[in-house]
Amino acid sequence: MKKIKLIATLAVVTIFFTACNKEEATFPTNTTSQSIETDMNAERIMNSAYEKIQNIEKGTLKVQIDNVREELTSKLTSEKSGEELIQLGDIFTLYEAAINSTFPEGEPQDEGESYDASFDVPVQELNGDYYVSEIDFANFYLALQADMNTQLDPNAGEYYGLADLSLTTISGSNAVIGVSFVIKTSVPLFVSPIPGGALYGANLAGWCASNTPGVDAATFKRGYANSKAMFSQNPTPQRYVIYQANYHTLEYSSMFVLGMDTYVMYHSLWKSATNDCIGDDVDQINNEQIWYSEFGKMDYYVGAPLPYLHANYSNLTQFLWTDFKSAKATDYPVGPYYNMNFHHEGRFYYGLCVVC
């Protein structure tokens, strides 16, 4: 690599608690030609990074990610020479996968929420490509780790489950890197994957027959969907995941772009004015049929975006995880469920799993 020294200047810009969507570019209301150009430049760099990894065999890609893992655990934290350059696009693929490989496996039924942060990172342009000095990346990574430590409560069963690094904007010698993390919370599952009876649909209100709280129908539906992810079927100590896209079941514009049937989505998602029960406590055969029907809907939510993602990202893109859950009307006061007190919703994540 070409070597250069840059003065380290890094500042945390903002932290906010919303989900981010890598495939959508957001432009300011009063857009200038320069701001459009910088955002399009960021999109170009991201697309180029994805195209680069598509042409690399998985075994070779794993070796490259292993080298990055070694950097993250040793060289960048204890021997920061700052002389080598890191290609900016690699941060959103190889380095993202290396960070994801440090997270624990977790269980399919575990809950999750996301938080976002953004950082200014100095960059150097060389022959049309952008690079980050090793020392500047180390400062970014250490600041990121410090921020992560403030967000997590291990005593509450929280752990990190997925990282998404994306290039928000780039202008001159400065890049804004957005970081979105999924924080998962351990949820014990005391029964078999198919509930033996009826559960309240929402509010973790529990079993309808006993009113034992702590679980609801969405808990089992989330567990079923996440059990379909390849890394759930093949447990491994380290998962090398490059995040690519997500959609939310209440974001119809995103679903339309992904080629999904929004009519089917609207009519298949559970909603209730009184937190109805799902299942049958009397007839076990009917109970299983009800739950197989609910799980079939989850199969659609998981699989419907894949044809678009295979055509536009990689034919190796796969479902990674969903935070599918129940919600009250106050959690989402507008939209298709405004007249319902309870409903199901969730965000579904997709990416390239180099090692699963």
N, C-alpha and C positions, 0 to 999 in steps of 0.2 A: 504494500500500500504506500501511497505517497504520504509523506509526513509533514505536518505543519503544527505550529503552536498557536492557540487562540486564547484570549483572555476570557476566563469563565465569568459569565453573567447570566444568572438564572433567577427568575422570579415567579412565584406562584401567582397566577392571575385571578382565578376564581374557583370556587368549589360549589357545586349545586347538586340537588338531589332529584335528578330526572334521568330517564333512560335516553341513551343516544343511539342513533341509527347511522351506521357507517356508509350506507349506500346513498344517503340523501345529502345534498349540499345545501346549506342555508346561506342566503345572501341578505345583507342589511336592506332595510326599507328604502333608504336613499342611497342607492348603489351608484358608485362612480365607476368609470371604466377601469381605473387602476385596481379597485377592490375586486371587481369581477375577474380581472386578469390574475390576481394573486390567488383567489380561491380556485380558479380553473387550473392554475399551476399546481396547487396542492392536490387537486383531484387527479391530475396527470401523473404526479409522483406516486400516488396511492395505486392507481391502475397499473402503472409500470411495475411496481413492487409485486402485485398479485400475478401479473403475467410472467415475471421472472421465476417465481416458484413453481408455476405450472409446468415448466419445462425441465424441472429437476426431479430425478428419481427419488422415491421416498427414502431409500437407504442413504443416499448422498445428502439429502435434506436433513436427516437425523444427525449425521456427523457434523454438519454445519451448526445445527442447534446445540449439539453437545459442546462444541467449542464456545458458543455464546454462554452456555450455562457455566462453564469454567470461568469465563470472564466475569460474570455477574457475582460469582461466589468468592473470587479471589482477586484477580488483577484489578478490577474496577473499584474494589472496596479497600484494598490495602497497598497496591503498587501503582498508583495513578501517575503514569509518566506523562500522559496528555499528548503524546507525539503522534500516535496513529489516528487515522481517520476512519469513521464508521459511515457507510453509505446510509443516507437518511431513510431511504425506502426499506432497508433491512430492519429498522426499528419496528416496523409495523407487521413484520412477518417473522423473521428468525428470532428477534429479541422478544416479541410478544409470545411466541411459542415457548421460549425458554422460561419466561416469567410464569406462564400457565403450568409448566411442568413442576413448579414448586408447590402447587396447591394440592390439598388432600382430595381423595376420591369422593367422599361423602356418600349419602344414600339417595336413591331416586325420589323418595317422598319429601326430602328436606325442602324447606321454604327458602325464598331468596328475594332480595331487593338490590337495586343498583344505586351506586353513587358515582358522580362524575367530577373530574377536576381538570384543569388545564394549566399548562406550563409554557413559559417562554424559554426557548432554547436557541443559542447562537448556532448559525450554520455558515458553511463556506461553499460557494459555488465554484466548481472546477469543470470546465468543458461541458457546461449544460447540466451537470449533475450536482446534487447537493450532498454535503457531508457534515458530520458532527465530530468535533474532536473528542478523543477518548476522555479527557478531563471534563469536558462539558457534558458528555453523556453520563459520566460518573456522578456529577453534581445533580443532574436531572434524576437519575435513578435513586440516589440517596434521599433527595427531597421527596420523591414519590414514596419510598419506603416509610419515611417519617410521617407522611400524610396518611398512609395506609394504617399505620399503628394507632393513629388517633380515631379512626373510624370503626375499628373492630373491638368487640367485647367478647373475648374467648370464654369468659365466665358464664355468658348467656348462651353458649353453644354456637357462637358465630365463627365462621371461617370463610376464607376467600375461595371462590369457585371458578371464576372466569375473568380474564382481563382482555380488554379491547383498547389498543393504542391506535390513534388515528391522527392524521395531519389535518388540522383545522384550517390554518392559513399559513402562507409563507410570503415574506416581503423583505427584500434586501438580504441582510445578514441575520434575520430573525425568523424563527418558525414557532408556531403555536401548536403544541402537541396536546390533543385531548386524550384523556384516559378515563375509561369507564370500567368499573369493577362490579361484579355480582358478589354480594355478601350473602352467604347461605347460613341458615340456622338449622341445627339438627332437630329432626322431628321423629320421635320413636313411633314405629308402626307395630302394633301389637297383634295384628291378625294377618291372615293370608291375603295375597293381592286382590282376590275377589271378596268383597265384604259378605259376611254370612247373613246379612239382613239389611234393614233400611237405615240410612243415615240422613240427618238433616243436610240440606244442600249447602248451607253457608254458616258463617259466624262461628265455626268450630264448635257447633252446638252438640255434636256427638251423635250417639245412637238414639234412634227414635223410640225404641222400646224401653230404654233405661234412662234417657236424658243424661248420659255420662258425657261430659264435654271434653274438648281437647282435640277433636278430629271432626272433619265433615266430608262430604262427598268429593269436594275438590282435592282433598288430600290424597285420596285413592286415585283419582284421575291424573293428578300430577305424577304420582309414583308410577302409574302404568306407562304414561308417556315417556318419562325419563328412563324407564327400564328398556326402552327401545333404542336408546343411544348406544352406539357401538362400545363406548368405554364402560357402560354399565354391564354389557353382556360379556366383556372381556376385561375384568379388573386388572389393573397394572399399577405399580408403584408410582409411575410417572406418565402423565399424558402430555403429549406435545400437540397443542391445539393452536391453530391460526384462525382467529375469529374473522368472519366475513360479512354476515348480515343477520338482521332480526326483524320480526314484525310483531305487532300487538293486535290482539283479537278485536280491539275497538278502534283501530286505526285503518279505516277502510281505504284510504288512499294508498297506503303501503301494500295492503292485500291486493288491490287492483293492479299495481305495478308488478307484483309477483305472480300475476295470472290466476289468482284465487277467485272462487265464486263467493262474492260477498253476501249474496242472497242465502246461500247454504249456511254460511257462517252465522249470519244474524239469526236464522231460524233454528239452528242446532245448538247454540249456546244456551245453557240453562239460565232461567230467570224466574223470579217468583215474588209475589207481593207479600207472602206470609212465611217464607222459609220452609217450603214443602219438603217432604221426605223423598229420597230416591232409594228404591229397592222395595223388597217385600219381606216382611217378617213371618208371614204365614205360609206362603207357597215358595219353596226353595227353587223349584224349576223356573218359576216366573221371576224370582229374584235374580237368578243368574242371567236370564234373558235380558232383564233391564240393565244389568251392569255390562254385559257384552255390548249392548247397544250404546251405552255411554262411552265405553272404551273404543268402540268403532268410530265415534265422533272424534276422539283424541287421535286416532290413526289418521283421520283426514287433516286435522290441524297440523300434525307433524309432517305429513307427506305432501300436502298440496303445493307448497312453494318449491319443492325440489326440482321439478322440470325446468322452471325458470332459472334457478340457481345453477343447475348443471350446465345449462346453455350459456349463461352469462358469467359464471365464475370458474367452476371446474367440475368435471364429471365425478370428482372425488368428494365434492362438498356433501356434508351430511348433517343431520340433526344432532345438536349438542346437548341442549337442555331447555327446560321451560320452568318458569316460576308460577305456572297456572294455579289460580287460587280463587277463593270466594271473596266477594266484596259487597259492601252496603251501598245504598243509593248515595249516601253522603260522600263516599269515596270517589264517585264518578257522577256528579250531579247533572251532567248534560249528555246528550247523545241518545242512542237507541234504548237505553235502560232508564231514562229519566223518570218513568212512572212505575218502576219496579223497586222494591225495597232491597232485594238481594239478587245477585247474579254471579256468574263465573266469568273470569277474564284471565289473560295471561300473555306474556311475551315469550316468543319461541326463538331460540338462538341457533345459528348454523355456521359451519366453518369447515376447514380442512383439518382432519385429525391425522397428523403425521405418524404418531404412535398412540394407539388406543388399546 
